[in-house]
Amino acid sequence: MRQELAHVAIVVRDYDEAIDFYVNKLNFELLEDSYQSEQNKRWVVIAPPGSKGASILLAKASNEAQAQYIGKQTGGRVFLFLCTDDFWRDYGNMCNQGVEFVRPPSEQDYGTVAVFQDLYGNLWDLLQLKPEHSVASRFFDQDNNP
């Protein structure tokens, strides 16, 4: 049996501002942006560059109950973990794009990590796992190639 996690939804205020942040500041790829006329919404899917795993569905809040969770989907905990093959390259690029880091880079037993927030305040880990970490092989081969 084989299953894959296809999408993770992030509730956003506006499609275009979210696309601008994720594509222009985080360098994500815009995989799909199509109008769903029967529901009067857009289907917007993004993913980190070169990723073959789960993608992110940018889901515009459609009512006030949903809007109150924008930026607070996990109650202030780190929400998503962006694994990279070169922490310092991506950290530098993100800093140059004005991405706000709320915890500076640190070396941990599992790798190098820093916490940043997206345009809505959701917290993310930027993470480069050590090659010997038990999860690292899911992302990169032994030479740290995607």
N, C-alpha and C positions, 0 to 999 in steps of 0.2 A: 504494500500500500504506500502511496506517495501523496502527500498533500503539501500545499504551499500557501503561505499567507499572501494574499494578492494585494490588498490595499489597507491602509490605515487612514481613517478620516480625521481631518483637522477642521474644526468649525472656524470659519473666517467671517470677517465683516463684509469684505468686498473681494470679488474674484480678481480684479485687475491689480489691486494693491498687493494682494497675496502673491500673485504670479510675479509681479515686479520684485518683491523681496526674495522669494525663493530662487527665481531664475537669475536675477541680476546681482544679488548679494551673496547667495550661497552657491551659485553656479549649477543649480539643478537643471535638469532637462524637462521641458514641457512636452509630455508624451501625448496628451490629448486635451482639447478644449472644444467641446461640441455642445450645441444647444439641445436640450431635451424639451421639445414643445409640449408634450403631454403633461409635464410637471412644471413647466415654465422656469427651468433652471438650467445651469450649465454643468457638464460633467468635465471637471478639470483634474487631470492626473499629472503629477510630477514625480521625479525620482532623482537621486544623486547621480552625478555623471558616471557612466560605466556600470551602474548597478544592474544586476539581473534578479534581485530579490524583490521584496514588497515595495510598492509605490505608495505615494500619498495622494489621497483624494481631498482636494480643497472643497469643502462643503460650506456654502454660504448659509449662515443662519437664516431660517425662513420665518421665525417668529421671535417674540421677546423671550420666551422660555429658553430657546436655544442660544440667543444672543448673550444671555447672562453668563454662559460658559466659555465665551471666546477668551482664550488665554488662560483659562483656569480648568482645563479638562482633567487635570490630575491633582487638583487641590494644592498646587505649588511644588509638587515633586518633579524631578526630571522626568520628562515625558518620552522623549525619543533619543536614540543613541546613534549618532552618525559615525560609523566606523570608517577610518581612512588608512591608506597605505603610507601616508606621509603627513604626520601631525603638524610639523612646523611649517610646511608649505601651505597647508589649508588654514592653519591658524593665522599666518601672516596675511594671506589673501582675504580672509574674513575681517581681520582688523582693518585692512586697507579699505574695505567696503563699508566700514562703519558698523559692523555687527558688534553688539554689546556683549562682552563677556562679564558674567557676574561672579565667576570664580576663576582665578588665574590658572595657568597650566601647572600641573603637578605630576610627579612620577609616582606611580602606585605599583603594587606587586603585579598587577595585571597589565599595566601599560601607562601611556601618557594620556592625560585627560584634562579638559577644561570645560566649564559650563557656560553656555551662551543662551541668550533668549531671542526668540523670533520677534517679529514685529508686534505680536499680540501679548507677549510676555510668557509664552510657553517655554519651559526650560528644556534644553538639549545638552547632551554630552557630545563633545567632539572627542573622539577616542581612537587611539592607535594601540591595539592590543599587542602584547609581546607575542612573538611567533609560537612560543611554547604554551600559551594559554589554551585551555581546552576548547574554546569557542573560535579561536583565530582561524582554524582551518576551514571553517564555514565561509569565510570571506576571502581569504587569500591562500595561495599555495605556499610551500615552504620558503620560497624566495621573496615572499611578501607581494607577489603579483596578484592582481584581481582575477 
